[in-house]
Amino acid sequence: MDPNASRSSAGRSRGHATIHDVAAAAGVSVATVSRALRGLDRVNETTRERVFAAADELHYVASPSASSLASGRTGVIGVAVPFGDRWFFATVLSSIARRVRAEGYQVMLLDLEQQGQHEKRLPLTSDMLAKRLDGIITVNIAVTGAETALIDRLGIPLVSVGTRVPGRPLVRIDDAAAARLATEHVVALGHTRIGYVGRVPPQSAGLTTPAHRFEAFSEVLTEHGISVRSAWVLGSDWTMDDAFRDATTLLTRAQRPTALVVGSDEMAFGVMNAARRLGVQVPSDLSVVGIDDHPFSDVLDVSTVRQDVVGQGLAAAEILLPALRGRRQDPSLIHTSEIRLIERGSTARPG
């Protein structure tokens, strides 16, 4: 027996066989082996079975990088977010990952490291995207024209969540309707001294969620003949810490609101902590209503407008998956997730 052949056989049995070894054993070309193992339909069943039998006998394990080069596919979906460490974005990412894993894809987080709602983020670049991703989901990212052109050149299908990318499918909630529900709730309770937390600067117009929520709040107050007092409108940069600081300043003034509509539950937590430290009773002295239904909102008894964050991630994945298989995307598709008011103990009639 040829000792070299024995060594070669032993090496193959330990999983070191190459695609060329499989092709030789099956009596077909390397290209046919590649197509058969990837499940493509240009291989007849008899040949496919022969290839699988040879691969099994040789303990052949395909190299992911080699498979990617051969197919032009990476099996990876990018999820681009402005804030990787915030609950909403982490929840959307997790739900996307769960859905696409079931189809054999993995998720790559593209954290664009925005420092605040009005700060610049990192751009989407060719180095980030080219030959690394089969598709991309953007979450509350105002994608620029240059970035869209790059994505088009690379032929990467895209689905947006929250902030629309022109010409691409969108998954969202009706942000204006959510803010309307929250504002109508405190108006119906009899409040007329109402403030707002979560307005962003005008230069942040690309961030549609904060803009639409504040606009709807203002419209509801105007419809009911209630003044929007600029002194009671806070920015708070959509963080718990900033909302705590801003609310502390607001609630120490002689003139203060009896109700606050807050653009997110996380900011509502900051507001309620400020009130607690100042001895302002929620809800007898101050009603607080948020938007999101964060997992802590039930524990902390926060009235809110619920949005299905997990469902939005799943919907975005479901829309993207057919495009990864070559189906043409519907650029006008808008999937709008349901919202509803959840009344808890942080809101009541004014004292």
Secondary structure, DSSP 8 states (H G I E B T S, - for coil): --HHHHHHHHHIIIII--HHHHHHHHTS-HHHHHHHHTT-SSS-HHHHHHHHHHHHHTT----HHHHHHHHS--SEEEEEES-TTSHHHHHHHHHHHHHHHTTT-EEEEEE----STTS------HHHHTTT-SEEEEES----HHHHHHHHHHT--EEEESS--TTS-EEE--HHHHHHHHHHHHHHTT--SEEEE----GGGTT-HHHHHHHHHHHHHHHHTT----GGGEE-GGG-HHHHHHHHHHHHTSSS--SEEEESSHHHHHHHHHHHHHHT--TTTT-EEEEEE--HHHHHTT-EEEEE-HHHHHHHHHHHHHHHHTT----TT-EEE--EEEE--TT--S--
